[in-house]
């Protein structure tokens, strides 16, 4: 059980890092977001899902690229 709790805690911390990266730098692609946050890709994507579930993110499609940003307001 402790391993699952540790994993959830890491995702929560990564969600905070994702939020700060988007707040500081604005919309960016998922690949750039992974580089900016500096955590494993799967962990960053789980954090993005966490924030999306909390209705904190907006997604923007630009051709073949999808960018993620903080929702305004």
C-alpha positions in Angstrom: 0.0 0.0 0.0 2.8 2.4 0.8 4.2 2.1 -2.8 0.8 3.2 -4.2 0.7 6.1 -1.9 4.2 7.1 -2.8 3.3 7.0 -6.5 0.2 9.1 -6.0 2.3 11.6 -4.0 4.8 11.8 -6.8 2.1 12.5 -9.3 0.7 15.2 -7.1 4.1 16.9 -6.8 4.5 16.6 -10.6 1.1 18.1 -11.1 2.3 21.1 -9.1 5.4 21.3 -11.3 3.3 21.1 -14.4 1.0 23.9 -13.1 4.0 26.1 -12.3 5.6 25.5 -15.7 2.4 26.4 -17.5 1.8 29.5 -15.3 5.4 30.7 -15.9 5.7 29.9 -19.6 2.2 29.6 -21.0 0.9 27.0 -23.4 3.3 24.4 -24.6 3.3 21.0 -26.3 3.3 17.9 -24.2 6.8 17.0 -25.3 8.1 20.4 -24.3 6.2 20.2 -21.0 8.0 16.9 -20.2 11.4 18.5 -20.8 10.5 21.6 -18.8 9.2 19.6 -15.8 12.1 17.2 -15.9 10.2 14.1 -14.7 9.5 10.8 -16.5 7.0 11.2 -19.4 4.4 8.8 -17.9 4.5 10.7 -14.6 4.0 14.1 -16.4 1.1 12.7 -18.5 -0.5 11.3 -15.3 -0.1 14.8 -13.7 -1.7 16.4 -16.8 -4.6 14.0 -16.4 -4.9 14.9 -12.8 -5.1 18.6 -13.6 -7.4 18.0 -16.5 -9.8 16.1 -14.2 -9.7 19.1 -11.8 -10.7 21.2 -14.8 -7.6 23.3 -14.6 -6.3 22.8 -18.2 -7.2 23.8 -21.7 -6.1 21.9 -24.7 -5.4 23.6 -28.1 -4.8 21.7 -31.3 -2.4 23.3 -33.8 -2.2 21.0 -36.8 -0.5 17.8 -35.6 0.5 19.4 -32.3 -1.6 19.6 -29.2 -0.7 22.2 -26.7 -1.7 22.4 -23.1 -2.4 25.5 -21.1 -3.9 26.6 -17.8 -7.5 27.6 -18.1 -8.2 31.3 -17.7 -10.2 32.6 -14.8 
